[in-house]
Amino acid sequence: MSSTSRNINDKDDQSYTEWTVLYHAPGQFKGRGEFLRLMLEDAGASYVNSAENLYGPEGMMDGFRGGDAATAISKHHDSVTFPLLFPPAIWHRPKDAPSVMVNQTAACMAYLGDVLGYAPSTPAERARANAVTLNALDYIAEGRSSFHPVKNSMSYKDQKDEGDKCSKEFVGTRMKIFLYHFAKIVAGNATSTSPIAGGSAVTYADFALFHVLDATVSQFNTEFYAHAWDAFEGKELKEYYQWMKDRPNLQKYFQSDRCAPFAGDSMM
């Protein structure tokens, strides 16, 4: 597997790789692209990370084109097979089928689930998996926002005093609501070491929940936040987190130079 940036435009190029995760600053921090990387790594799929051509009026991402006028122009970057708004996005280029390109973390994870074998097996399981995934994404979004209370697009360091106050409040209030909710789902399953959506095999929901718990441990289990993860009473949720973390391919990933650090200032 590889997570380096390469020439990603030509299927006949020697550097061609079937999967590309499109996200900011490859290798520098996890961000929301990590949700996708975890699934690819667990599946043993070869992929690259790339931030190539994401920005500017000729870039892939409509959200970074510079305004409504630039976004309205129908011409897209030559590589774009479907309009993209913001990263992360997954770009799948199978050798024997048309390319697929889609953004939105949940949509990317559902697609990866279908292709890599992490799809729910019944409509009921899919509904539960979608609920867990979307709640996990809401949770990490709220956590990030607590570090950027003045302006979402402003860096944490430029609003540190306000961010420290709001993130501490988040840890004592909303964070606990989310964690106890997830803990109830785990406790309702057959064991705390079984797929979160209730089926016989892990789905994209397991990777979504694992990553937000991993972000919680990294961000909030510090003296500044009174070691919030250690203090949390959800034994089953902690067992579930460790069960996912111990998956062999994920362990190989965490111990490799492919695994970027958490940014340390917003759960990302």
N, C-alpha and C positions, 0 to 999 in steps of 0.2 A: 504494500500500500504506500501511497505517497500523498503528502498534503502540501507540496510545493507548487508555486505558480509556474505555468508552462504556456507554450503556444497551444491554445485550446480550440482553434477554429477549424482545423482540417482533420477529418477522420483518417485520412491516409498518412498524416504526419506520424513520425515515429514516436512522438510524445503524446499521441492521442490516448485519452482515458475516457472510459464510458461515462463516468459520473463527475460532475463539477459542482462544488458548493460555492455559490456566488455570495460573497459577504465582504465586509470591510476588513482591511489590514490583516491579511492572512498570516497566521502564526503569532500575532501579537497579543491577542486576548480571545476568550471563548465566544462571548456574545451569543446571540440567538442562532447563529450558524451551528453552534455546538449541538443543538437538538438533532440536526441532520447528520452531523459527523458521528455521533454515538451510534446511530442505526447502521451507518455504512461500516463503521469499525466492527461492530458486533457481528455483522454479516460477513466480514472478511472481504468486502468489496474494495476494489481499487478506485481511488478518487483523487482529485486535486482540489485545492482551495484557490480561488481567484477573486481579485478585485478589479480585474481588467475591464476597462470601458464601462464602469458603473455610473460615472458622473458626467455632468455637462450636457450641452444641447444635443450632442451626438451619442450620448451614452445609452446604456440599456435600460436604466431606471427612470421612468417618467417622473417620479418624485424628486429627482435630482437634476431635472433638465433646465431649471431656472425660471419656472413660472408657467402660467396657464397657456400663454402663446406658444412657448416652445413645446409644451406637452401636447397641444392640439395638432401639431404637425404630424402627418401620418408616417413620414419617413422615420424608420427606426434603424438602429445599428444593424448592419448586415447579418449579424449572428442571431438576432432575436427572432425566435419562432412564434412567440406569443407575448403580447405586451406585459411588461413587468412594472410594478409601482415602486416597491421598496424591497431591499434585501431583508432577510435571506431569501435566496431562490435556489432551486435545484435545477440543474441542466443535465438531462439524461440523453445520451447519444448512443443508443444501441446500434451495433453494426448493421443489423438486418431490418431496421424499422426507422420510421421518421423520428426526429428529435422531439423531445418533450421539454418544455421550459415553463416553470410555474413558480410564483412567489407566494408569500404568506406561510408562516411556519407550520400551521396545522395542515394546510393543503399539501405542503411538501412532505410532511410526515405521513399523511394518509397515502400519498402516491408511493413513497418509499416502502410503506407497509405492504401495498399490493404487489410490488415488484420483488421485494426482498424476502417476502414470507412472514411479515409481521402484521398481516391484516386480521381483523376480527373474523370469526367463523360464522356468526349468526347475526341477524339484525339486532337482537337484544344486546349482544356483546358489543356490536359496533356503536350502538347508542351510548352504552356505558363508557366505551373507550373514548368516544368523542367528547362526552361530558367531562371526563377526567382531564383530557388533553386541553380543552378550552379553559377549564378552571385553573389548570397549572399555568397556562399562558397568562391568564388574568392575574394570577398571583405574582408572577415574576414582573409583570408590567407595573403592578402597584408597588412592588418593592423597588423597582428602578425609579419610579416617579417620586418616591419618598426622598431620594437623593438629589432631586432636581425640582424642588418645590417653587422656585422663583420663575424659572423658565425651562421647559423641557429640553430645548435645544442648547441651553447653556451648560458648560462643563461643570462637574461637581466642584472642582477647586475654586470656581468663581462664585459659588453659593454655598461654601462649605459650612458656615455657621448655621444657616437655615437648613441645609441638608442633614447635618448631624442631629439637629433637634427633631426634624420630621422623621428621620429613619429610626431614631430611638422610640418615637411615639408609635411608628408602624410595628416595631418589634413587640411592643407591649399591648397592641390592640389587634389590628387587622391580620398580622402574621399568624397569631395564635388561632384566629378563626379559621384561616385556610388550613393550617396544620392539623387542627382537631377534626376538620371536615375530612381531610385525606386519611387521617388515622381511623375514622369510623368506617371508611370504605375498606381499608385493609383488614380491620377487625371483623368485618362481615364476611370475608372470604374464608375458604376452608382452612387456610393457614396464612401466616404473615409472610410466607415465602412462596407465594403463588401469584400468577398474573393478576394485575389490578382490575381488569375488566371482567374477571370471573371465568374465563375460558381455560383451556388446557395449555395454551402457549402464550408467550409474551407478545404484546402488540405494541404499536407506536405509543399507546398511552403509558406503558411502563417506562419508556425512554423519556417521555415528557415529564412524568412525575419524578423519576430519578434525577433528572437534571436540575429541576427546581429545588429539590431537597439538597443536592450537592451544592448548589449556589447558596442555599441557606446556611449550610455548615461552613462554607468558605467565608461568607460575608458576615455572619452574625454570631458565630461561636467564638467570640473574642471578649476580652475583659471590658472593652468599651460598651458592648451590648450584653454584659453580664452572662456571657456564655449561654446564649439563649437556646441553642440546640441541646446542649447538655442538660439544661434546666427543663426542657420540654418533657412532659410526662408520657408521651405516646410511645410506649415500648414496642408495640406491633409495627408502628411506622418506622421506627429506627431499625428493626429487624428487616423490614422490607427494603429499606435503603441499602443496608449492608448486603443483602442477598443480590440485589441488582449490581451493586458495585463489584461484587466478587465474580461476575461473569468472566470467563477466561479471556475472551477477546477484548473486553473492556479493560481488564487489568493490564494486558499487553499494551494497550493504547495509553493508559495513564502513565505507564512507565517509559514511554517512548518520547522522542523529541518531536513527534507530531502533535502532542497534546499541549496546547497553549495554556497559560495561566488564566485565572479569573482576573478581571481588571482591578477588583478590590475596591470599587467605589460605586457599586450599583447592582450587584448580583449578576453582572455580565462578564 
